[in-house]
Amino acid sequence: MPRRKMRVTDADDSPLRAALRRLREVTGVTEDFPAAALAEAQEAARQPRLPAHDATDLPLFTIDPPGAKDLDQAMYLERRAGGGYRVHYAIADVAAFVRPGQALDAETHRRVMTLYYPDGRVPLHPDVLGEGAASLLPDHDRPSLLWRFDLDADGRVTDTDVRRALVRSRARLDYAGVQHAIDTRIAEEPLALLREIGPLREELERARGGISLNVPEQEIVRRDGHYALAYRTPLPVEGWNAQVSLMTGMAAAGLMLRSGTGVLRTLPAASGHAVDRLRRVAGALGVAWPEGMPYGAVIRALDPSRPRHAAFLQECTALLRGAGYTVFDRERPAERPVPADPGHAALAAPYTHCTAPLRRLVDRYAGELCLAAARGAGPPEWVRAALDALPGEMETGARRAGQVERECVDLVEAALLRDRIGQVFDAYVVDVQEDRPTTGTVHLDEPAVIGRVEAGGDGPPLTPGHRMRVRVAEAEPGRDKVRFVPA
């Protein structure tokens, strides 16, 4: 969910972990839930609203990071007799547990989304639901929104259905185990088909001009008393798994557009300024970007196992800035019209968020809109009543998550350099402040850290794209952001 994935495995009493704990205190959202909201969650966990349709015979499985318990999605894959594939995709039915207008509902609207820190998370829902009764844990009957997709031999969706259903996952799998099973050909067909369907969907994405950022996870490790940065390269199965989620989000957007009521995740095309900045970062990191090559082709050519390519992928998340939510309602066409351009620039298709309701508020509403659209009915009144406020609430939550992410990055980068005050590094000027040409942003060659540089009032103006040597002036987790001065 976070654009920049970071993980800290340091001791609890380290300066970095202490700074991360302080950061939690100032975000305004803690892990503790109000008593009324927690009581509702506990009661709902005991007595959820169960659907009439029973699909517990489907041998679904989940694929998530090791140890994950907030399992939003489960799948089952099979071949169709006439050719092509069938994908069954179950999404946790959070609306079966959260009653509109009650205390828990109000608290989820305040939190909006799960917040991720390098050493933990602050959840959207109490763990009794998010990691318990609402999660698609194995060997438990769970209410879900069960999608069914029929695909042709090229991976294109030819038919879609979604309904409420009781499901029962059979296995909780992790990425490394699935990749090993597929690579060594010991995976049975329902799982092995992911290797066929995933690449087909990736090829369709390339053909329509879309891109997926295969962003590696940053791991901050302590070696010989100093912090160092390492990258965990995403496995191919992570991309294949993501393609099933993206397919669902695109199908959901199509359902909403045909019904005339919905909420889309939209993203305008990247600005020239953002692309120019990215080009400068590519130069700083030695990433090849031939003249005339579109940035999508550059991104697809990257190898996340190479540290400089991994660092560049982290910076590519800047292309996602400007994403938002667009609501439209056929009963209020003048106020909430269907958008003239409903597309998501990175995916080159209309898209909505609907596959992570345990961790993101809007997905609960998107699921209800899809269910209504699939049966040709209007959405529940509690859904329609929430539409006006939903984009603003999601924007507020995204701003909070973005602030947390930026602060975490600052803390981690300060930790990396706190013992290197006064040392000199080779760097590349990425940005220059318009009203202060002697102040800007540099990207170090190694480690891949971005920080502010100040040449002082008497110094020469900085030039975007130029190389320079900089000295670390400040770097203390929780107190000073990384700051450089010209060497």
ROKOL-191796 format. One line per field, with one value per residue (C-alpha): residue number from 1; residue in one letter; x, y, z. Coordinates in pm, whole numbers, always signed. Layout:
<tormis>
num c(NUM ...)
residuo c(A ...)
c1 c(X ...)
c2 c(Y ...)
c3 c(Z ...)
</tormis>
This chain:
<tormis>
num c(1 2 3 4 5 6 7 8 9 10 11 12 13 14 15 16 17 18 19 20 21 22 23 24 25 26 27 28 29 30 31 32 33 34 35 36 37 38 39 40 41 42 43 44 45 46 47 48 49 50 51 52 53 54 55 56 57 58 59 60 61 62 63 64 65 66 67 68 69 70 71 72 73 74 75 76 77 78 79 80 81 82 83 84 85 86 87 88 89 90 91 92 93 94 95 96 97 98 99 100 101 102 103 104 105 106 107 108 109 110 111 112 113 114 115 116 117 118 119 120 121 122 123 124 125 126 127 128 129 130 131 132 133 134 135 136 137 138 139 140 141 142 143 144 145 146 147 148 149 150 151 152 153 154 155 156 157 158 159 160 161 162 163 164 165 166 167 168 169 170 171 172 173 174 175 176 177 178 179 180 181 182 183 184 185 186 187 188 189 190 191 192 193 194 195 196 197 198 199 200 201 202 203 204 205 206 207 208 209 210 211 212 213 214 215 216 217 218 219 220 221 222 223 224 225 226 227 228 229 230 231 232 233 234 235 236 237 238 239 240 241 242 243 244 245 246 247 248 249 250 251 252 253 254 255 256 257 258 259 260 261 262 263 264 265 266 267 268 269 270 271 272 273 274 275 276 277 278 279 280 281 282 283 284 285 286 287 288 289 290 291 292 293 294 295 296 297 298 299 300 301 302 303 304 305 306 307 308 309 310 311 312 313 314 315 316 317 318 319 320 321 322 323 324 325 326 327 328 329 330 331 332 333 334 335 336 337 338 339 340 341 342 343 344 345 346 347 348 349 350 351 352 353 354 355 356 357 358 359 360 361 362 363 364 365 366 367 368 369 370 371 372 373 374 375 376 377 378 379 380 381 382 383 384 385 386 387 388 389 390 391 392 393 394 395 396 397 398 399 400 401 402 403 404 405 406 407 408 409 410 411 412 413 414 415 416 417 418 419 420 421 422 423 424 425 426 427 428 429 430 431 432 433 434 435 436 437 438 439 440 441 442 443 444 445 446 447 448 449 450 451 452 453 454 455 456 457 458 459 460 461 462 463 464 465 466 467 468 469 470 471 472 473 474 475 476 477 478 479 480 481 482 483 484 485 486 487)
residuo c(M P R R K M R V T D A D D S P L R A A L R R L R E V T G V T E D F P A A A L A E A Q E A A R Q P R L P A H D A T D L P L F T I D P P G A K D L D Q A M Y L E R R A G G G Y R V H Y A I A D V A A F V R P G Q A L D A E T H R R V M T L Y Y P D G R V P L H P D V L G E G A A S L L P D H D R P S L L W R F D L D A D G R V T D T D V R R A L V R S R A R L D Y A G V Q H A I D T R I A E E P L A L L R E I G P L R E E L E R A R G G I S L N V P E Q E I V R R D G H Y A L A Y R T P L P V E G W N A Q V S L M T G M A A A G L M L R S G T G V L R T L P A A S G H A V D R L R R V A G A L G V A W P E G M P Y G A V I R A L D P S R P R H A A F L Q E C T A L L R G A G Y T V F D R E R P A E R P V P A D P G H A A L A A P Y T H C T A P L R R L V D R Y A G E L C L A A A R G A G P P E W V R A A L D A L P G E M E T G A R R A G Q V E R E C V D L V E A A L L R D R I G Q V F D A Y V V D V Q E D R P T T G T V H L D E P A V I G R V E A G G D G P P L T P G H R M R V R V A E A E P G R D K V R F V P A)
c1 c(+0 +271 +451 +786 +820 +1065 +1142 +1351 +1466 +1662 +1659 +1370 +1602 +1784 +1768 +1583 +1313 +1272 +1228 +969 +773 +774 +653 +348 +259 +243 +39 -282 -383 -281 -328 -586 -953 -1231 -1410 -1742 -1580 -1386 -1700 -1885 -1597 -1595 -1972 -1957 -1681 -1916 -2221 -2133 -2391 -2353 -2445 -2692 -2468 -2229 -1901 -1699 -1634 -1389 -1035 -920 -571 -408 -64 +83 +409 +517 +332 +57 -282 -491 -577 -804 -793 -805 -807 -861 -751 -864 -865 -1188 -1298 -1322 -988 -878 -904 -1143 -1033 -1225 -1123 -1270 -1246 -1307 -1661 -1600 -1958 -2070 -1908 -1922 -2266 -2316 -2351 -2222 -1909 -1681 -1792 -1715 -1369 -1285 -1387 -1147 -860 -935 -650 -391 -72 +255 +579 +913 +864 +489 +145 -155 -459 -784 -989 -940 -734 -1031 -1169 -872 -656 -941 -1307 -1304 -968 -965 -759 -739 -982 -1247 -1576 -1579 -1825 -1679 -1742 -1667 -1560 -1553 -1364 -1360 -1047 -965 -637 -467 -578 -854 -1166 -1468 -1720 -1746 -1965 -1957 -2180 -2176 -2065 -1946 -1593 -1327 -960 -758 -403 -210 +89 +378 +555 +885 +717 +490 +778 +982 +689 +626 +993 +1058 +732 +594 +299 -35 -233 -451 -133 +85 -167 -60 +257 +42 -223 +11 +244 -56 -202 +140 +162 -186 -73 +230 +17 -223 +63 +28 +305 +334 +606 +782 +915 +1162 +1140 +1411 +1554 +1749 +2002 +2260 +2613 +2906 +2715 +2619 +2305 +2311 +2052 +1965 +1695 +1471 +1403 +1035 +969 +790 +495 +437 +380 +154 -49 -81 -213 -515 -590 -548 -776 -1042 -1006 -1046 -1348 -1504 -1452 -1622 -1922 -1957 -1928 -2195 -2427 -2372 -2277 -1939 -1606 -1293 -926 -798 -450 -359 -66 +271 +369 +670 +833 +793 +940 +1230 +1308 +1297 +1536 +1780 +1753 +1823 +2139 +2241 +2203 +2351 +2020 +2015 +1743 +1800 +1664 +1308 +1239 +916 +950 +727 +979 +1262 +1079 +1004 +1373 +1486 +1628 +1515 +1799 +2050 +2077 +2078 +1781 +1605 +1673 +1541 +1220 +1170 +1186 +944 +664 +664 +479 +180 +138 -189 -390 -735 -1090 -1369 -1732 -2022 -2392 -2660 -2922 -2728 -2582 -2541 -2347 -2175 -2141 -1960 -1603 -1512 -1172 -1217 -875 -581 -270 -35 -272 -399 -753 -1036 -967 -1092 -972 -1183 -952 -818 -1118 -942 -681 -856 -1195 -1304 -1286 -1583 -1797 -1660 -1755 -2115 -2136 -2015 -2262 -2547 -2425 -2391 -2756 -2880 -2992 -2914 -2658 -2769 -2871 -2587 -2340 -2496 -2511 -2136 -2026 -2001 -1759 -1561 -1305 -1220 -1188 -959 -750 -712 -610 -367 -213 -165 -15 +210 +329 +403 +592 +798 +879 +981 +1207 +1365 +1422 +1573 +1802 +1915 +1991 +2199 +2416 +2413 +2760 +2899 +2871 +3145 +3203 +3200 +2990 +2947 +2601 +2379 +2155 +1793 +1600 +1671 +1447 +1305 +1329 +1663 +1892 +2164 +1930 +1810 +1796 +2074 +2078 +2387 +2552 +2595 +2406 +2093 +1989 +1812 +1860 +1860 +2176 +2238 +2524 +2461 +2384 +2734 +2762 +2719 +2370 +2293 +2222 +1977 +2153 +2503 +2732 +2881 +3049 +2862 +2940 +2694 +2606 +2310 +2160 +1998 +1689 +1394 +1571 +1747 +1661 +1955 +2119 +2423 +2655 +2887 +3220)
c2 c(+0 +258 +390 +356 +25 +34 -211 -165 -467 -275 -316 -151 +83 +215 +590 +515 +303 +568 +835 +622 +584 +963 +1004 +788 +1022 +1331 +1184 +1199 +839 +570 +197 +230 +247 +427 +195 +213 +132 -158 -297 -286 -464 -739 -786 -788 -1047 -1275 -1209 -1092 -1062 -1383 -1414 -1668 -1795 -2069 -2095 -2271 -2556 -2333 -2421 -2058 -1956 -1629 -1496 -1233 -1137 -1383 -1333 -1113 -1158 -880 -1086 -894 -1127 -1497 -1660 -1980 -2025 -2282 -2353 -2322 -2622 -2417 -2245 -1953 -1923 -1860 -1654 -1662 -1369 -1322 -985 -950 -821 -546 -420 -747 -623 -240 -84 +255 +551 +369 +432 +193 +339 +689 +581 +427 +753 +933 +694 +643 +398 +185 +379 +198 +261 +88 -101 -156 -24 +164 -28 +99 -161 -321 -638 -846 -774 -676 -969 -1186 -1227 -1023 -1149 -1435 -1657 -2025 -2283 -2030 -1948 -1581 -1343 -1204 -1027 -1306 -1199 -1436 -1350 -1547 -1475 -1568 -1732 -1389 -1298 -1052 -1043 -1172 -1201 -1069 -1149 -1035 -1139 -1185 -1534 -1734 -1860 -2068 -2026 -2348 -2213 -1901 -1882 -1636 -1495 -1677 -2013 -1966 -1854 -2158 -2395 -2248 -2235 -2593 -2708 -2862 -2620 -2774 -2621 -2372 -2206 -2277 -2096 -1770 -1798 -1804 -1549 -1293 -1248 -1235 -949 -776 -798 -645 -364 -295 -302 -36 +184 +123 +74 -95 +21 -288 -94 -291 -290 -97 -271 -64 -286 -219 -336 -281 -9 +178 +178 +58 +39 -282 -363 -667 -735 -810 -1160 -1214 -1369 -1038 -870 -1154 -1136 -757 -802 -995 -708 -451 -655 -647 -272 -213 -444 -265 +72 -61 -180 +159 +353 +139 +185 +560 +575 +513 +632 +605 +629 +880 +1002 +1271 +1226 +1307 +1671 +1775 +1903 +1564 +1381 +1630 +1580 +1205 +1235 +1423 +1151 +892 +1083 +1095 +720 +621 +487 +484 +706 +749 +1065 +1016 +706 +744 +704 +394 +210 +322 +187 -148 -191 -156 -442 -401 -627 -353 -101 +207 +82 +8 +362 +501 +299 +459 +801 +694 +693 +1073 +1006 +896 +1244 +1401 +1082 +1130 +999 +1107 +1046 +1041 +974 +917 +1066 +1393 +1433 +1810 +1799 +1463 +1392 +1094 +1222 +1310 +1144 +858 +707 +636 +750 +487 +203 +356 +248 +340 +196 +199 +80 -214 -501 -386 -297 -406 -136 +140 +302 +367 -1 -84 +163 +58 -302 -204 +4 -294 -533 -295 -237 -612 -672 -358 -186 +143 +146 +135 +475 +475 +438 +713 +944 +902 +973 +1352 +1341 +1036 +1201 +1464 +1203 +991 +1296 +1379 +1022 +1015 +1342 +1194 +876 +1083 +1287 +969 +830 +1147 +1167 +801 +856 +1156 +951 +661 +879 +1069 +736 +628 +941 +1030 +881 +1044 +1414 +1602 +1330 +1424 +1249 +1273 +1402 +1525 +1833 +1721 +2042 +2408 +2632 +2901 +3192 +3076 +2951 +2856 +2606 +2284 +1907 +1661 +1286 +1105 +845 +612 +562 +653 +940 +1261 +1574 +1950 +2138 +2501 +2688 +3006 +3356 +3413 +3079 +3017 +2927 +2559 +2413 +2122 +1820 +1920 +1708 +1840 +1721 +1779 +1747 +1614 +1905 +1765 +1419 +1315 +1090 +1270 +1602 +1704 +1618 +1542 +1865 +1907 +2195 +2220 +2058)
c3 c(+0 +76 -232 -58 +124 +414 +688 +1003 +1200 +1462 +1839 +2023 +2213 +1904 +1823 +1499 +1664 +1936 +1670 +1491 +1815 +1860 +1504 +1581 +1865 +1644 +1358 +1562 +1489 +1736 +1743 +2025 +1922 +2112 +2353 +2166 +1830 +1980 +2147 +1813 +1641 +1902 +1873 +1492 +1503 +1693 +1473 +1120 +844 +645 +276 +140 -141 -25 -218 +49 -196 -387 -269 -246 -135 -29 -124 +107 +281 +552 +878 +730 +896 +736 +429 +191 -111 -191 -535 -724 -1087 -1341 -1713 -1909 -2113 -2433 -2381 -2169 -1792 -1506 -1207 -878 -659 -312 -136 +239 +301 +558 +523 +685 +1007 +1003 +1048 +878 +1112 +1421 +1626 +1434 +1102 +1228 +1345 +1007 +841 +1074 +1005 +632 +573 +747 +811 +749 +935 +879 +1205 +1215 +1124 +1261 +1129 +981 +1172 +1514 +1489 +1606 +1257 +1039 +1150 +1273 +1183 +859 +732 +479 +705 +611 +743 +846 +676 +582 +412 +92 -235 -479 -828 -1122 -1439 -1761 -1967 -2323 -2424 -2433 -2081 -2184 -1967 -2159 -1874 -1517 -1219 -856 -567 -194 -98 +197 +124 +295 +213 +220 +241 +342 +107 +91 -213 -172 -123 -423 -643 -542 -604 -948 -1050 -943 -1107 -790 -779 -866 -1151 -961 -836 -1140 -1362 -1202 -1412 -1727 -1636 -1474 -1775 -2011 -1810 -1799 -2178 -2212 -1981 -2200 -2515 -2388 -2263 -1890 -1636 -1298 -1061 -932 -634 -418 -41 +142 +445 +695 +867 +1138 +1066 +1300 +1484 +1165 +955 +595 +321 +140 -115 -138 -504 -576 -705 -1036 -851 -671 -1005 -1126 -807 -845 -1198 -1066 -829 -1107 -1334 -1063 -1016 -1391 -1411 -1114 -1283 -1595 -1394 -1228 -1554 -1717 -1417 -1403 -1033 -881 -747 -964 -884 -1137 -1226 -1482 -1716 -1558 -1596 -1798 -1478 -1307 -1606 -1631 -1263 -1309 -1600 -1377 -1112 -1383 -1472 -1107 -1072 -1407 -1541 -1920 -2067 -2442 -2601 -2721 -2510 -2308 -1934 -1938 -2155 -1923 -1619 -1783 -1870 -1507 -1303 -938 -823 -917 -631 -856 -1054 -723 -604 -933 -897 -557 -722 -996 -738 -783 -1110 -900 -749 -843 -807 -657 -644 -876 -781 -1027 -970 -1233 -999 -982 -1332 -1306 -977 -1016 -1389 -1534 -1589 -1946 -1895 -1646 -1702 -1474 -1661 -1515 -1604 -1930 -1835 -1597 -1254 -897 -559 -444 -340 +0 +220 +540 +481 +281 +346 -14 -107 +117 -76 -415 -339 -262 -580 -785 -626 -707 -1063 -1127 -1043 -1219 -900 -736 -454 -88 +45 +301 +14 -199 +105 +162 -195 -168 +125 +19 -215 +47 +320 +104 +16 +386 +460 +168 +287 +633 +489 +264 +561 +755 +457 +409 +780 +782 +483 +657 +972 +784 +573 +882 +1052 +752 +774 +1144 +1197 +881 +968 +782 +522 +155 -113 -488 -572 -852 -839 -886 -809 -742 -533 -760 -514 -367 -645 -395 -226 -380 -366 -436 -484 -355 -575 -278 -53 -251 -25 -127 +83 +89 -4 +92 -69 +132 +13 -125 -300 -671 -795 -831 -1174 -1221 -1364 -1255 -1043 -723 -407 -83 +286 +544 +774 +971 +1018 +1345 +1344 +1499 +1528 +1206 +850 +627 +512 +291 +210 -90 -15)
</tormis>
